Amino acid sequence: MAKFLRVEFHSHSIASPDSIITADQLIAVCRSRQIDKVVITDHNTIAGAEMAHALAPDLIIIGEEVKTTRGEILAAFVCEEVPPGLTPYEAVLRLREQNAFISLSHPFDLSREHWRADEVVELLPFLDAIEVYNSRCLFPGFNHAANKFAQRYDIHGTVGSDAHSIIEIGRSVMILPEFDGPDTLREAIKTADVITRMSSPLVRFYSRYATLSKRY
């Protein structure tokens, strides 16, 4: 009988400047909420993901959210950190060289870093998916636009909580057949099921608090 995994695909740790989740907290909460895999996608760093992976290699997938000269790229199974500020093309090439699984973060969320539709079309040959549901989107229409785009261009979709605080972890998860690397993830996502819930806009105060507390 096939085993299915509950996967949190978009989550941050204290290594992100706007997150307050420690590695120990993230691991404990995922265990208690029956999350089988979590991709830690800190902003422009894999240091926090590597630290957590050392503590719980069965649970943690090393990822990164890479800020390009345009929107943000959401990657899983990252072996080598990709620096911010590259063009989208340069960034995806670096990720493809290490066989990372490549998605795009909240592609059409106009309230933060996002992509134009024509830019996503140009990147499609390099992508494994786009994020079609992000629990932190302020308006449902942003997720609807991403989902509609994915259907039109027949590209797979990822969903994630985009958690920056403990209460957000597991808000949106994917139910996937068991996988053990980027290649088997590419197969697993073909039959993905999802559980999604929006987060309150108030969760953004956690990010603001984290940013200010680390700055001062």
Backbone as JSON Lines, residues from 0, in Angstrom:
{"i":0,"aa":"M","n":[0.84,-1.2,0.0],"ca":[0.0,0.0,0.0],"c":[0.88,1.25,0.0]}
{"i":1,"aa":"A","n":[0.59,2.19,-0.9],"ca":[1.41,3.39,-1.03],"c":[1.29,4.27,0.21]}
{"i":2,"aa":"K","n":[2.41,4.85,0.58],"ca":[2.43,5.76,1.72],"c":[2.31,7.19,1.22]}
{"i":3,"aa":"F","n":[1.48,7.99,1.89],"ca":[1.3,9.38,1.52],"c":[1.85,10.28,2.63]}
{"i":4,"aa":"L","n":[2.39,11.42,2.22],"ca":[3.04,12.35,3.13],"c":[2.31,13.69,3.15]}
{"i":5,"aa":"R","n":[2.21,14.26,4.36],"ca":[1.73,15.63,4.5],"c":[2.95,16.55,4.44]}
{"i":6,"aa":"V","n":[2.96,17.43,3.43],"ca":[4.15,18.23,3.16],"c":[3.85,19.72,3.27]}
{"i":7,"aa":"E","n":[4.58,20.4,4.15],"ca":[4.57,21.86,4.23],"c":[5.69,22.35,3.32]}
{"i":8,"aa":"F","n":[5.32,22.99,2.21],"ca":[6.3,23.3,1.17],"c":[6.92,24.69,1.29]}
{"i":9,"aa":"H","n":[6.38,25.55,2.12],"ca":[6.86,26.93,2.18],"c":[6.84,27.39,3.63]}
{"i":10,"aa":"S","n":[8.0,27.37,4.26],"ca":[8.08,27.74,5.68],"c":[9.43,28.39,5.95]}
{"i":11,"aa":"H","n":[9.43,29.3,6.92],"ca":[10.64,30.03,7.27],"c":[11.11,29.68,8.67]}
{"i":12,"aa":"S","n":[12.38,29.95,8.92],"ca":[12.95,29.75,10.25],"c":[13.57,31.07,10.72]}
{"i":13,"aa":"I","n":[14.18,31.03,11.88],"ca":[14.78,32.23,12.45],"c":[15.93,32.76,11.58]}
{"i":14,"aa":"A","n":[16.38,31.95,10.62],"ca":[17.43,32.41,9.7],"c":[16.9,33.45,8.71]}
{"i":15,"aa":"S","n":[15.58,33.53,8.55],"ca":[14.99,34.61,7.76],"c":[14.87,35.84,8.65]}
{"i":16,"aa":"P","n":[15.17,37.02,8.14],"ca":[15.12,38.22,8.98],"c":[13.73,38.54,9.51]}
{"i":17,"aa":"D","n":[12.7,38.0,8.88],"ca":[11.33,38.32,9.29],"c":[10.6,37.13,9.9]}
{"i":18,"aa":"S","n":[11.35,36.16,10.43],"ca":[10.74,35.0,11.06],"c":[11.28,34.81,12.47]}
{"i":19,"aa":"I","n":[10.44,34.24,13.35],"ca":[10.84,34.04,14.74],"c":[10.82,32.57,15.13]}
{"i":20,"aa":"I","n":[10.77,31.65,14.16],"ca":[10.68,30.22,14.45],"c":[12.07,29.61,14.57]}
{"i":21,"aa":"T","n":[12.4,29.06,15.73],"ca":[13.68,28.37,15.89],"c":[13.56,26.97,15.29]}
{"i":22,"aa":"A","n":[14.7,26.35,15.05],"ca":[14.71,25.0,14.48],"c":[14.0,24.02,15.4]}
{"i":23,"aa":"D","n":[14.28,24.09,16.68],"ca":[13.64,23.19,17.64],"c":[12.13,23.36,17.66]}
{"i":24,"aa":"Q","n":[11.67,24.62,17.63],"ca":[10.23,24.89,17.63],"c":[9.57,24.34,16.36]}
{"i":25,"aa":"L","n":[10.21,24.58,15.22],"ca":[9.64,24.14,13.95],"c":[9.5,22.62,13.93]}
{"i":26,"aa":"I","n":[10.54,21.93,14.37],"ca":[10.51,20.46,14.37],"c":[9.42,19.95,15.3]}
{"i":27,"aa":"A","n":[9.33,20.51,16.5],"ca":[8.34,20.06,17.47],"c":[6.92,20.28,16.97]}
{"i":28,"aa":"V","n":[6.67,21.44,16.37],"ca":[5.32,21.75,15.89],"c":[4.94,20.85,14.73]}
{"i":29,"aa":"C","n":[5.88,20.61,13.83],"ca":[5.58,19.72,12.7],"c":[5.25,18.31,13.19]}
{"i":30,"aa":"R","n":[6.01,17.84,14.17],"ca":[5.72,16.51,14.73],"c":[4.32,16.48,15.34]}
{"i":31,"aa":"S","n":[3.98,17.51,16.1],"ca":[2.69,17.52,16.79],"c":[1.52,17.67,15.82]}
{"i":32,"aa":"R","n":[1.76,18.3,14.67],"ca":[0.69,18.51,13.69],"c":[0.73,17.47,12.57]}
{"i":33,"aa":"Q","n":[1.5,16.43,12.77],"ca":[1.56,15.29,11.85],"c":[1.97,15.71,10.44]}
{"i":34,"aa":"I","n":[2.91,16.61,10.38],"ca":[3.52,16.99,9.1],"c":[4.73,16.1,8.88]}
{"i":35,"aa":"D","n":[4.77,15.41,7.75],"ca":[5.82,14.43,7.49],"c":[7.08,15.04,6.89]}
{"i":36,"aa":"K","n":[6.92,16.09,6.11],"ca":[8.05,16.77,5.5],"c":[7.78,18.27,5.51]}
{"i":37,"aa":"V","n":[8.82,19.05,5.76],"ca":[8.69,20.51,5.67],"c":[9.9,21.05,4.92]}
{"i":38,"aa":"V","n":[9.61,21.86,3.92],"ca":[10.68,22.53,3.16],"c":[10.92,23.88,3.82]}
{"i":39,"aa":"I","n":[12.11,24.06,4.37],"ca":[12.47,25.35,4.95],"c":[13.02,26.22,3.83]}
{"i":40,"aa":"T","n":[12.31,27.31,3.56],"ca":[12.63,28.17,2.43],"c":[12.95,29.58,2.94]}
{"i":41,"aa":"D","n":[14.03,29.69,3.67],"ca":[14.41,31.0,4.19],"c":[14.84,31.92,3.06]}
{"i":42,"aa":"H","n":[14.73,33.21,3.34],"ca":[15.08,34.21,2.34],"c":[16.58,34.23,2.08]}
{"i":43,"aa":"N","n":[16.96,33.79,0.89],"ca":[18.33,33.93,0.39],"c":[19.39,33.25,1.26]}
{"i":44,"aa":"T","n":[19.0,32.2,1.97],"ca":[19.97,31.46,2.77],"c":[19.46,30.04,3.0]}
{"i":45,"aa":"I","n":[20.4,29.1,3.13],"ca":[20.04,27.74,3.49],"c":[20.62,27.37,4.86]}
{"i":46,"aa":"A","n":[21.19,28.34,5.56],"ca":[21.84,28.07,6.84],"c":[20.86,27.51,7.87]}
{"i":47,"aa":"G","n":[19.68,28.12,7.99],"ca":[18.7,27.64,8.95],"c":[18.17,26.27,8.59]}
{"i":48,"aa":"A","n":[17.96,26.04,7.3],"ca":[17.48,24.73,6.84],"c":[18.52,23.65,7.11]}
{"i":49,"aa":"E","n":[19.78,23.96,6.89],"ca":[20.84,22.99,7.15],"c":[20.92,22.65,8.63]}
{"i":50,"aa":"M","n":[20.77,23.64,9.49],"ca":[20.8,23.41,10.94],"c":[19.64,22.5,11.36]}
{"i":51,"aa":"A","n":[18.45,22.79,10.84],"ca":[17.29,21.98,11.19],"c":[17.4,20.57,10.61]}
{"i":52,"aa":"H","n":[17.93,20.46,9.41],"ca":[18.1,19.16,8.77],"c":[19.05,18.27,9.56]}
{"i":53,"aa":"A","n":[20.07,18.86,10.15],"ca":[21.0,18.1,10.98],"c":[20.3,17.52,12.2]}
{"i":54,"aa":"L","n":[19.27,18.2,12.69],"ca":[18.52,17.75,13.86],"c":[17.45,16.73,13.5]}
{"i":55,"aa":"A","n":[16.86,16.88,12.31],"ca":[15.75,16.0,11.91],"c":[15.8,15.75,10.4]}
{"i":56,"aa":"P","n":[16.77,14.94,9.96],"ca":[16.92,14.72,8.51],"c":[15.73,14.03,7.86]}
{"i":57,"aa":"D","n":[14.94,13.29,8.65],"ca":[13.76,12.62,8.1],"c":[12.64,13.59,7.81]}
{"i":58,"aa":"L","n":[12.66,14.74,8.48],"ca":[11.57,15.72,8.39],"c":[11.9,16.89,7.48]}
{"i":59,"aa":"I","n":[13.11,17.4,7.58],"ca":[13.47,18.67,6.96],"c":[14.01,18.48,5.54]}
{"i":60,"aa":"I","n":[13.48,19.27,4.62],"ca":[14.03,19.39,3.27],"c":[14.66,20.77,3.15]}
{"i":61,"aa":"I","n":[15.89,20.81,2.69],"ca":[16.59,22.09,2.57],"c":[16.11,22.82,1.32]}
{"i":62,"aa":"G","n":[15.58,24.01,1.54],"ca":[15.1,24.83,0.43],"c":[15.57,26.26,0.58]}
{"i":63,"aa":"E","n":[15.11,27.11,-0.3],"ca":[15.49,28.52,-0.27],"c":[14.46,29.33,-1.05]}
{"i":64,"aa":"E","n":[14.18,30.53,-0.56],"ca":[13.36,31.49,-1.3],"c":[14.31,32.57,-1.8]}
{"i":65,"aa":"V","n":[14.52,32.59,-3.09],"ca":[15.56,33.42,-3.7],"c":[14.95,34.68,-4.28]}
{"i":66,"aa":"K","n":[15.42,35.81,-3.84],"ca":[14.96,37.09,-4.38],"c":[15.77,37.42,-5.62]}
{"i":67,"aa":"T","n":[15.12,37.52,-6.76],"ca":[15.79,37.87,-8.01],"c":[15.57,39.36,-8.3]}
{"i":68,"aa":"T","n":[16.03,39.78,-9.43],"ca":[15.79,41.16,-9.84],"c":[14.32,41.4,-10.17]}
{"i":69,"aa":"R","n":[13.55,40.33,-10.22],"ca":[12.1,40.43,-10.4],"c":[11.39,39.83,-9.19]}
{"i":70,"aa":"G","n":[10.74,38.69,-9.36],"ca":[10.04,38.07,-8.23],"c":[10.93,37.1,-7.47]}
{"i":71,"aa":"E","n":[10.27,36.27,-6.64],"ca":[11.0,35.32,-5.81],"c":[10.8,33.89,-6.3]}
{"i":72,"aa":"I","n":[11.85,33.11,-6.2],"ca":[11.84,31.71,-6.6],"c":[11.8,30.85,-5.35]}
{"i":73,"aa":"L","n":[11.0,29.8,-5.38],"ca":[10.83,28.89,-4.26],"c":[11.42,27.54,-4.65]}
{"i":74,"aa":"A","n":[12.49,27.14,-3.98],"ca":[13.21,25.93,-4.38],"c":[13.31,24.93,-3.24]}
{"i":75,"aa":"A","n":[13.29,23.65,-3.59],"ca":[13.46,22.56,-2.64],"c":[14.61,21.67,-3.08]}
{"i":76,"aa":"F","n":[15.21,20.99,-2.11],"ca":[16.39,20.15,-2.35],"c":[17.53,20.99,-2.91]}
{"i":77,"aa":"V","n":[17.8,22.06,-2.21],"ca":[18.9,22.96,-2.57],"c":[20.18,22.47,-1.9]}
{"i":78,"aa":"C","n":[21.23,22.33,-2.68],"ca":[22.53,21.88,-2.15],"c":[23.48,23.04,-1.95]}
{"i":79,"aa":"E","n":[23.36,24.04,-2.8],"ca":[24.26,25.2,-2.75],"c":[23.42,26.47,-2.77]}
{"i":80,"aa":"E","n":[23.65,27.34,-1.81],"ca":[22.89,28.58,-1.67],"c":[23.0,29.44,-2.93]}
{"i":81,"aa":"V","n":[21.87,30.01,-3.32],"ca":[21.83,30.92,-4.47],"c":[21.69,32.34,-3.95]}
{"i":82,"aa":"P","n":[22.59,33.24,-4.32],"ca":[22.55,34.59,-3.76],"c":[21.4,35.41,-4.33]}
{"i":83,"aa":"P","n":[20.96,36.43,-3.6],"ca":[19.92,37.31,-4.12],"c":[20.48,38.25,-5.17]}
{"i":84,"aa":"G","n":[19.57,38.88,-5.91],"ca":[19.98,39.92,-6.85],"c":[20.34,39.44,-8.24]}
{"i":85,"aa":"L","n":[20.24,38.13,-8.49],"ca":[20.5,37.62,-9.83],"c":[19.26,37.83,-10.71]}
{"i":86,"aa":"T","n":[19.45,37.8,-12.0],"ca":[18.28,37.8,-12.88],"c":[17.56,36.47,-12.7]}
{"i":87,"aa":"P","n":[16.26,36.42,-13.0],"ca":[15.54,35.15,-12.89],"c":[16.22,34.02,-13.66]}
{"i":88,"aa":"Y","n":[16.7,34.33,-14.86],"ca":[17.35,33.31,-15.69],"c":[18.61,32.79,-15.02]}
{"i":89,"aa":"E","n":[19.43,33.68,-14.47],"ca":[20.65,33.25,-13.79],"c":[20.32,32.39,-12.58]}
{"i":90,"aa":"A","n":[19.3,32.79,-11.83],"ca":[18.94,32.05,-10.62],"c":[18.43,30.65,-10.94]}
{"i":91,"aa":"V","n":[17.54,30.53,-11.92],"ca":[17.02,29.2,-12.23],"c":[18.1,28.3,-12.81]}
{"i":92,"aa":"L","n":[19.04,28.87,-13.55],"ca":[20.13,28.05,-14.07],"c":[20.97,27.48,-12.94]}
{"i":93,"aa":"R","n":[21.25,28.29,-11.93],"ca":[22.03,27.8,-10.78],"c":[21.28,26.71,-10.03]}
{"i":94,"aa":"L","n":[19.97,26.85,-9.94],"ca":[19.17,25.84,-9.26],"c":[19.08,24.56,-10.09]}
{"i":95,"aa":"R","n":[18.95,24.7,-11.39],"ca":[18.88,23.52,-12.25],"c":[20.2,22.76,-12.25]}
{"i":96,"aa":"E","n":[21.31,23.47,-12.15],"ca":[22.62,22.82,-12.12],"c":[22.74,21.86,-10.93]}
{"i":97,"aa":"Q","n":[22.03,22.15,-9.85],"ca":[22.07,21.28,-8.67],"c":[20.82,20.4,-8.56]}
{"i":98,"aa":"N","n":[20.03,20.37,-9.63],"ca":[18.83,19.52,-9.72],"c":[17.8,19.84,-8.65]}
{"i":99,"aa":"A","n":[17.73,21.09,-8.23],"ca":[16.71,21.5,-7.26],"c":[15.33,21.47,-7.91]}
{"i":100,"aa":"F","n":[14.31,21.29,-7.08],"ca":[12.92,21.4,-7.53],"c":[12.55,22.88,-7.5]}
{"i":101,"aa":"I","n":[12.07,23.43,-8.62],"ca":[11.91,24.88,-8.75],"c":[10.44,25.27,-8.91]}
{"i":102,"aa":"S","n":[9.98,26.12,-8.01],"ca":[8.65,26.71,-8.09],"c":[8.81,28.23,-8.0]}
{"i":103,"aa":"L","n":[7.71,28.96,-8.07],"ca":[7.74,30.41,-7.91],"c":[6.86,30.8,-6.73]}
{"i":104,"aa":"S","n":[7.35,31.7,-5.9],"ca":[6.61,32.13,-4.72],"c":[5.49,33.1,-5.1]}
{"i":105,"aa":"H","n":[4.29,32.86,-4.52],"ca":[3.14,33.77,-4.65],"c":[3.24,34.64,-5.92]}
{"i":106,"aa":"P","n":[3.18,34.0,-7.1],"ca":[3.57,34.7,-8.33],"c":[2.77,35.95,-8.68]}
{"i":107,"aa":"F","n":[1.48,35.99,-8.31],"ca":[0.65,37.11,-8.72],"c":[0.1,37.91,-7.54]}
{"i":108,"aa":"D","n":[0.8,37.84,-6.41],"ca":[0.39,38.6,-5.22],"c":[0.92,40.02,-5.33]}
{"i":109,"aa":"L","n":[0.05,40.94,-5.68],"ca":[0.47,42.31,-5.97],"c":[0.9,43.08,-4.72]}
{"i":110,"aa":"S","n":[0.67,42.52,-3.53],"ca":[1.03,43.21,-2.29],"c":[2.49,42.98,-1.89]}
{"i":111,"aa":"R","n":[3.2,42.14,-2.62],"ca":[4.61,41.86,-2.31],"c":[5.33,41.43,-3.58]}
{"i":112,"aa":"E","n":[6.53,40.89,-3.45],"ca":[7.29,40.48,-4.62],"c":[6.45,39.54,-5.49]}
{"i":113,"aa":"H","n":[6.33,39.84,-6.78],"ca":[5.49,39.03,-7.64],"c":[6.05,39.04,-9.06]}
{"i":114,"aa":"W","n":[5.36,38.32,-9.92],"ca":[5.8,38.18,-11.3],"c":[4.7,38.66,-12.25]}
{"i":115,"aa":"R","n":[5.11,39.15,-13.41],"ca":[4.16,39.38,-14.49],"c":[3.93,38.06,-15.2]}
{"i":116,"aa":"A","n":[2.74,37.9,-15.78],"ca":[2.41,36.64,-16.45],"c":[3.39,36.33,-17.57]}
{"i":117,"aa":"D","n":[3.8,37.36,-18.32],"ca":[4.72,37.1,-19.43],"c":[6.09,36.64,-18.94]}
{"i":118,"aa":"E","n":[6.5,37.09,-17.75],"ca":[7.75,36.65,-17.17],"c":[7.68,35.17,-16.78]}
{"i":119,"aa":"V","n":[6.55,34.77,-16.23],"ca":[6.38,33.37,-15.85],"c":[6.38,32.49,-17.09]}
{"i":120,"aa":"V","n":[5.73,32.94,-18.14],"ca":[5.7,32.17,-19.39],"c":[7.13,31.93,-19.9]}
{"i":121,"aa":"E","n":[7.97,32.95,-19.83],"ca":[9.34,32.8,-20.28],"c":[10.13,31.8,-19.45]}
{"i":122,"aa":"L","n":[9.77,31.69,-18.15],"ca":[10.49,30.79,-17.25],"c":[9.95,29.37,-17.26]}
{"i":123,"aa":"L","n":[8.8,29.13,-17.87],"ca":[8.15,27.82,-17.8],"c":[9.07,26.65,-18.16]}
{"i":124,"aa":"P","n":[9.93,26.76,-19.17],"ca":[10.79,25.61,-19.49],"c":[11.73,25.2,-18.36]}
{"i":125,"aa":"F","n":[11.96,26.1,-17.4],"ca":[12.89,25.83,-16.3],"c":[12.19,25.47,-15.0]}
{"i":126,"aa":"L","n":[10.86,25.54,-14.97],"ca":[10.12,25.37,-13.72],"c":[9.52,23.98,-13.6]}
{"i":127,"aa":"D","n":[9.42,23.51,-12.35],"ca":[8.69,22.28,-12.04],"c":[7.27,22.58,-11.61]}
{"i":128,"aa":"A","n":[7.03,23.8,-11.13],"ca":[5.71,24.17,-10.6],"c":[5.68,25.68,-10.38]}
{"i":129,"aa":"I","n":[4.51,26.18,-10.02],"ca":[4.37,27.52,-9.46],"c":[3.5,27.39,-8.21]}
{"i":130,"aa":"E","n":[3.65,28.33,-7.29],"ca":[2.83,28.29,-6.08],"c":[1.43,28.8,-6.41]}
{"i":131,"aa":"V","n":[0.45,27.91,-6.29],"ca":[-0.92,28.27,-6.66],"c":[-1.76,28.65,-5.45]}
{"i":132,"aa":"Y","n":[-1.23,28.38,-4.25],"ca":[-1.94,28.8,-3.03],"c":[-0.92,29.13,-1.96]}
{"i":133,"aa":"N","n":[-0.99,30.34,-1.44],"ca":[-0.12,30.82,-0.38],"c":[-1.02,31.38,0.72]}
{"i":134,"aa":"S","n":[-0.9,30.82,1.92],"ca":[-1.82,31.2,3.01],"c":[-1.69,32.65,3.43]}
{"i":135,"aa":"R","n":[-0.59,33.3,3.07],"ca":[-0.37,34.69,3.47],"c":[-0.86,35.7,2.43]}
{"i":136,"aa":"C","n":[-1.39,35.25,1.32],"ca":[-1.92,36.21,0.35],"c":[-3.04,37.03,1.0]}
{"i":137,"aa":"L","n":[-2.99,38.32,0.81],"ca":[-4.0,39.19,1.43],"c":[-5.37,39.02,0.8]}
{"i":138,"aa":"F","n":[-5.42,38.71,-0.5],"ca":[-6.69,38.6,-1.2],"c":[-6.75,37.28,-1.94]}
{"i":139,"aa":"P","n":[-7.87,36.55,-1.84],"ca":[-8.0,35.25,-2.52],"c":[-7.75,35.33,-4.02]}
{"i":140,"aa":"G","n":[-8.03,36.48,-4.62],"ca":[-7.85,36.63,-6.05],"c":[-6.43,36.39,-6.52]}
{"i":141,"aa":"F","n":[-5.45,36.66,-5.64],"ca":[-4.06,36.43,-6.03],"c":[-3.79,34.94,-6.22]}
{"i":142,"aa":"N","n":[-4.34,34.12,-5.32],"ca":[-4.2,32.67,-5.46],"c":[-5.02,32.16,-6.65]}
{"i":143,"aa":"H","n":[-6.2,32.71,-6.84],"ca":[-7.03,32.29,-7.98],"c":[-6.31,32.54,-9.29]}
{"i":144,"aa":"A","n":[-5.62,33.68,-9.39],"ca":[-4.9,34.01,-10.61],"c":[-3.78,33.01,-10.88]}
{"i":145,"aa":"A","n":[-3.08,32.61,-9.82],"ca":[-2.0,31.63,-9.97],"c":[-2.54,30.27,-10.38]}
{"i":146,"aa":"N","n":[-3.63,29.87,-9.76],"ca":[-4.23,28.58,-10.1],"c":[-4.75,28.56,-11.54]}
{"i":147,"aa":"K","n":[-5.35,29.65,-11.95],"ca":[-5.86,29.75,-13.32],"c":[-4.7,29.7,-14.32]}
{"i":148,"aa":"F","n":[-3.6,30.37,-14.0],"ca":[-2.43,30.35,-14.87],"c":[-1.89,28.92,-14.99]}
{"i":149,"aa":"A","n":[-1.78,28.21,-13.86],"ca":[-1.24,26.85,-13.87],"c":[-2.11,25.93,-14.73]}
{"i":150,"aa":"Q","n":[-3.41,26.1,-14.64],"ca":[-4.31,25.28,-15.44],"c":[-4.16,25.6,-16.92]}
{"i":151,"aa":"R","n":[-4.05,26.88,-17.23],"ca":[-3.94,27.3,-18.64],"c":[-2.67,26.76,-19.28]}
{"i":152,"aa":"Y","n":[-1.56,26.79,-18.53],"ca":[-0.28,26.39,-19.11],"c":[0.15,24.98,-18.68]}
{"i":153,"aa":"D","n":[-0.76,24.27,-18.04],"ca":[-0.54,22.87,-17.68],"c":[0.76,22.68,-16.91]}
{"i":154,"aa":"I","n":[0.93,23.45,-15.86],"ca":[2.08,23.31,-14.99],"c":[1.59,22.96,-13.59]}
{"i":155,"aa":"H","n":[2.34,22.15,-12.89],"ca":[1.94,21.7,-11.56],"c":[1.96,22.86,-10.56]}
{"i":156,"aa":"G","n":[1.21,22.68,-9.48],"ca":[1.12,23.73,-8.46],"c":[1.6,23.25,-7.11]}
{"i":157,"aa":"T","n":[2.3,24.13,-6.4],"ca":[2.62,23.88,-5.0],"c":[1.74,24.77,-4.14]}
{"i":158,"aa":"V","n":[1.52,24.35,-2.9],"ca":[0.82,25.19,-1.93],"c":[1.66,25.23,-0.67]}
{"i":159,"aa":"G","n":[1.54,26.32,0.09],"ca":[2.31,26.43,1.32],"c":[1.77,27.49,2.24]}
{"i":160,"aa":"S","n":[2.13,27.35,3.51],"ca":[1.66,28.29,4.52],"c":[2.44,29.59,4.5]}
{"i":161,"aa":"D","n":[3.68,29.53,3.98],"ca":[4.58,30.69,4.05],"c":[4.74,31.11,5.5]}
{"i":162,"aa":"A","n":[4.88,30.13,6.37],"ca":[4.88,30.38,7.81],"c":[6.12,31.14,8.26]}
{"i":163,"aa":"H","n":[5.86,32.22,9.01],"ca":[6.93,32.98,9.66],"c":[6.8,32.91,11.18]}
{"i":164,"aa":"S","n":[5.72,32.27,11.65],"ca":[5.47,32.09,13.08],"c":[4.9,30.71,13.3]}
{"i":165,"aa":"I","n":[4.97,30.23,14.53],"ca":[4.55,28.87,14.84],"c":[3.08,28.61,14.49]}
{"i":166,"aa":"I","n":[2.23,29.59,14.76],"ca":[0.8,29.36,14.57],"c":[0.44,29.12,13.1]}
{"i":167,"aa":"E","n":[1.33,29.52,12.18],"ca":[1.03,29.39,10.76],"c":[1.42,28.04,10.17]}
{"i":168,"aa":"I","n":[2.3,27.31,10.83],"ca":[2.82,26.07,10.27],"c":[1.71,25.06,10.02]}
{"i":169,"aa":"G","n":[1.63,24.56,8.79],"ca":[0.62,23.57,8.44],"c":[-0.71,24.12,7.99]}
{"i":170,"aa":"R","n":[-0.8,25.44,7.81],"ca":[-2.06,26.01,7.33],"c":[-2.41,25.46,5.94]}
{"i":171,"aa":"S","n":[-1.39,25.31,5.1],"ca":[-1.61,24.74,3.76],"c":[-0.56,23.68,3.52]}
{"i":172,"aa":"V","n":[-1.02,22.48,3.21],"ca":[-0.1,21.37,2.98],"c":[-0.49,20.61,1.72]}
{"i":173,"aa":"M","n":[0.48,19.9,1.17],"ca":[0.24,19.0,0.06],"c":[0.26,17.57,0.55]}
{"i":174,"aa":"I","n":[-0.61,16.74,0.01],"ca":[-0.63,15.32,0.29],"c":[-0.02,14.62,-0.92]}
{"i":175,"aa":"L","n":[1.15,14.04,-0.73],"ca":[1.92,13.5,-1.84],"c":[2.32,12.06,-1.6]}
{"i":176,"aa":"P","n":[2.43,11.25,-2.66],"ca":[3.03,9.94,-2.51],"c":[4.46,10.1,-1.99]}
{"i":177,"aa":"E","n":[4.95,9.08,-1.32],"ca":[6.29,9.15,-0.73],"c":[7.34,9.48,-1.78]}
{"i":178,"aa":"F","n":[8.28,10.35,-1.42],"ca":[9.37,10.73,-2.31],"c":[10.63,10.91,-1.48]}
{"i":179,"aa":"D","n":[11.78,10.84,-2.13],"ca":[13.04,10.94,-1.39],"c":[14.07,11.86,-2.05]}
{"i":180,"aa":"G","n":[13.62,12.65,-3.01],"ca":[14.53,13.57,-3.67],"c":[13.78,14.37,-4.72]}
{"i":181,"aa":"P","n":[14.48,15.26,-5.43],"ca":[13.8,16.12,-6.4],"c":[13.16,15.36,-7.56]}
{"i":182,"aa":"D","n":[13.8,14.28,-8.02],"ca":[13.24,13.54,-9.15],"c":[11.96,12.82,-8.77]}
{"i":183,"aa":"T","n":[11.96,12.18,-7.61],"ca":[10.74,11.49,-7.18],"c":[9.66,12.49,-6.74]}
{"i":184,"aa":"L","n":[10.07,13.68,-6.3],"ca":[9.09,14.73,-6.02],"c":[8.39,15.18,-7.3]}
{"i":185,"aa":"R","n":[9.15,15.25,-8.39],"ca":[8.55,15.64,-9.67],"c":[7.49,14.63,-10.11]}
{"i":186,"aa":"E","n":[7.69,13.38,-9.77],"ca":[6.68,12.37,-10.07],"c":[5.51,12.46,-9.1]}
{"i":187,"aa":"A","n":[5.83,12.64,-7.82],"ca":[4.79,12.66,-6.79],"c":[3.8,13.8,-6.99]}
{"i":188,"aa":"I","n":[4.3,14.95,-7.43],"ca":[3.43,16.13,-7.52],"c":[2.35,15.96,-8.59]}
{"i":189,"aa":"K","n":[2.55,15.01,-9.48],"ca":[1.56,14.78,-10.53],"c":[0.23,14.31,-9.96]}
{"i":190,"aa":"T","n":[0.25,13.71,-8.78],"ca":[-0.99,13.22,-8.17],"c":[-1.26,13.89,-6.82]}
{"i":191,"aa":"A","n":[-0.79,15.11,-6.66],"ca":[-0.91,15.81,-5.38],"c":[-2.36,16.14,-5.05]}
{"i":192,"aa":"D","n":[-2.67,16.03,-3.77],"ca":[-3.9,16.58,-3.22],"c":[-3.47,17.69,-2.26]}
{"i":193,"aa":"V","n":[-4.37,18.62,-1.97],"ca":[-3.97,19.74,-1.12],"c":[-5.02,20.03,-0.05]}
{"i":194,"aa":"I","n":[-4.55,20.58,1.06],"ca":[-5.41,21.11,2.12],"c":[-4.97,22.54,2.34]}
{"i":195,"aa":"T","n":[-5.86,23.5,2.14],"ca":[-5.46,24.91,2.19],"c":[-6.37,25.71,3.11]}
{"i":196,"aa":"R","n":[-5.75,26.66,3.81],"ca":[-6.49,27.61,4.65],"c":[-5.75,28.94,4.63]}
{"i":197,"aa":"M","n":[-6.5,30.01,4.55],"ca":[-5.9,31.33,4.62],"c":[-5.49,31.66,6.05]}
{"i":198,"aa":"S","n":[-4.42,32.42,6.2],"ca":[-4.03,32.94,7.51],"c":[-4.61,34.35,7.67]}
{"i":199,"aa":"S","n":[-4.8,34.74,8.89],"ca":[-5.26,36.1,9.16],"c":[-4.2,37.1,8.71]}
{"i":200,"aa":"P","n":[-4.6,38.24,8.17],"ca":[-3.62,39.27,7.83],"c":[-2.79,39.71,9.04]}
{"i":201,"aa":"L","n":[-3.29,39.45,10.23],"ca":[-2.57,39.86,11.44],"c":[-1.26,39.11,11.63]}
{"i":202,"aa":"V","n":[-1.09,37.96,10.94],"ca":[0.17,37.21,11.12],"c":[1.36,38.01,10.6]}
{"i":203,"aa":"R","n":[1.09,38.99,9.77],"ca":[2.2,39.81,9.26],"c":[2.85,40.63,10.37]}
{"i":204,"aa":"F","n":[2.13,40.81,11.47],"ca":[2.74,41.51,12.59],"c":[3.88,40.7,13.2]}
{"i":205,"aa":"Y","n":[3.8,39.37,13.11],"ca":[4.91,38.53,13.58],"c":[6.17,38.82,12.78]}
{"i":206,"aa":"S","n":[5.99,38.98,11.48],"ca":[7.15,39.29,10.62],"c":[7.73,40.66,10.95]}
{"i":207,"aa":"R","n":[6.84,41.6,11.2],"ca":[7.29,42.95,11.55],"c":[8.03,42.94,12.88]}
{"i":208,"aa":"Y","n":[7.49,42.2,13.84],"ca":[8.13,42.08,15.14],"c":[9.5,41.45,15.0]}
{"i":209,"aa":"A","n":[9.6,40.36,14.22],"ca":[10.87,39.68,14.04],"c":[11.91,40.61,13.42]}
{"i":210,"aa":"T","n":[11.5,41.34,12.4],"ca":[12.42,42.25,11.71],"c":[12.93,43.33,12.65]}
{"i":211,"aa":"L","n":[12.02,43.94,13.4],"ca":[12.41,45.03,14.3],"c":[13.26,44.53,15.46]}
{"i":212,"aa":"S","n":[12.89,43.38,16.03],"ca":[13.64,42.86,17.18],"c":[15.05,42.47,16.79]}
{"i":213,"aa":"K","n":[15.24,41.96,15.59],"ca":[16.58,41.6,15.15],"c":[17.4,42.81,14.78]}
{"i":214,"aa":"R","n":[16.72,43.85,14.35],"ca":[17.43,45.07,13.95],"c":[17.91,45.85,15.16]}
{"i":215,"aa":"Y","n":[17.09,45.85,16.24],"ca":[17.41,46.7,17.38],"c":[17.82,45.91,18.63]}
